[in-house]
Amino acid sequence: WAGVDGNGHKPHLIDTSRRVAVRAVP
């Protein structure tokens, strides 16, 4: 799901990295 936000859209790379970092935290 990397590169895709919760809505299934593809945000910018920076936004994606931020989302991935946040989701990686349990």
Backbone as a printed PyTorch tensor [residue, N CA C, xyz], in Angstrom:
tensor([[[ 0.8230, -1.1970,  0.0000],
         [ 0.0000,  0.0000,  0.0000],
         [ 0.8600,  1.2500,  0.0000]],

        [[ 2.1870,  1.0580, -0.0330],
         [ 3.0990,  2.2160, -0.0170],
         [ 2.7960,  3.1300, -1.1980]],

        [[ 2.7130,  4.3960, -0.9400],
         [ 2.4460,  5.3420, -2.0160],
         [ 0.9620,  5.6160, -2.1720]],

        [[ 0.1410,  4.9350, -1.3730],
         [-1.3010,  5.1570, -1.4670],
         [-1.8570,  5.4580, -0.0840]],

        [[-2.6380,  6.5290,  0.0130],
         [-3.1670,  6.9010,  1.3290],
         [-4.4060,  6.0760,  1.6650]],

        [[-5.0390,  6.3780,  2.7830],
         [-6.1940,  5.6040,  3.2380],
         [-7.3550,  5.6490,  2.2550]],

        [[-7.3720,  6.6730,  1.3910],
         [-8.4740,  6.8050,  0.4350],
         [-8.1410,  6.1230, -0.8920]],

        [[-6.9630,  5.5040, -0.9710],
         [-6.5760,  4.8330, -2.2060],
         [-5.9890,  5.7920, -3.2180]],

        [[-5.7350,  7.0460, -2.8060],
         [-5.1500,  8.0250, -3.7150],
         [-3.6370,  8.0260, -3.5600]],

        [[-2.9510,  8.5450, -4.5910],
         [-1.4840,  8.5820, -4.5250],
         [-1.0160, 10.0110, -4.2220]],

        [[-0.6760, 10.2770, -2.9470],
         [-0.1940, 11.5900, -2.5390],
         [ 1.2380, 11.8180, -3.0130]],

        [[ 1.7590, 12.9960, -2.7420],
         [ 3.1340, 13.3050, -3.1410],
         [ 4.0960, 12.4150, -2.3630]],

        [[ 5.2970, 12.2510, -2.8700],
         [ 6.2770, 11.3810, -2.2180],
         [ 6.5110, 11.7820, -0.7660]],

        [[ 6.6180, 13.0750, -0.5120],
         [ 6.8660, 13.5380,  0.8590],
         [ 5.6980, 13.1440,  1.7490]],

        [[ 4.4850, 13.3820,  1.2680],
         [ 3.3000, 13.0470,  2.0550],
         [ 3.2510, 11.5400,  2.2790]],

        [[ 3.6330, 10.7770,  1.2820],
         [ 3.6170,  9.3180,  1.3930],
         [ 4.5870,  8.8710,  2.4730]],

        [[ 5.7910,  9.4390,  2.4560],
         [ 6.8010,  9.0590,  3.4480],
         [ 6.2920,  9.3470,  4.8480]],

        [[ 5.5930, 10.4790,  5.0020],
         [ 5.0740, 10.8510,  6.3130],
         [ 3.9880,  9.8730,  6.7440]],

        [[ 3.1310,  9.4890,  5.8180],
         [ 2.0600,  8.5520,  6.1560],
         [ 2.6560,  7.1920,  6.5300]],

        [[ 3.6260,  6.7510,  5.7590],
         [ 4.2510,  5.4500,  6.0220],
         [ 4.9100,  5.4580,  7.3970]],

        [[ 5.5920,  6.5620,  7.7150],
         [ 6.2790,  6.6590,  9.0040],
         [ 5.2630,  6.5890, 10.1420]],

        [[ 4.1290,  7.2730,  9.9520],
         [ 3.0960,  7.2850, 10.9870],
         [ 2.4670,  5.9090, 11.1310]],

        [[ 2.1940,  5.2590, 10.0270],
         [ 1.5380,  3.9490, 10.0770],
         [ 2.4870,  2.8760, 10.5950]],

        [[ 3.7750,  3.1060, 10.4170],
         [ 4.7600,  2.1180, 10.8560],
         [ 4.8160,  2.0570, 12.3880]],

        [[ 4.3120,  3.1200, 13.0360],
         [ 4.3220,  3.1580, 14.4990],
         [ 3.0810,  2.4470, 15.0440]],

        [[ 3.2620,  1.4170, 15.8470],
         [ 2.1540,  0.6460, 16.4020],
         [ 1.3470,  1.4670, 17.4240]]])
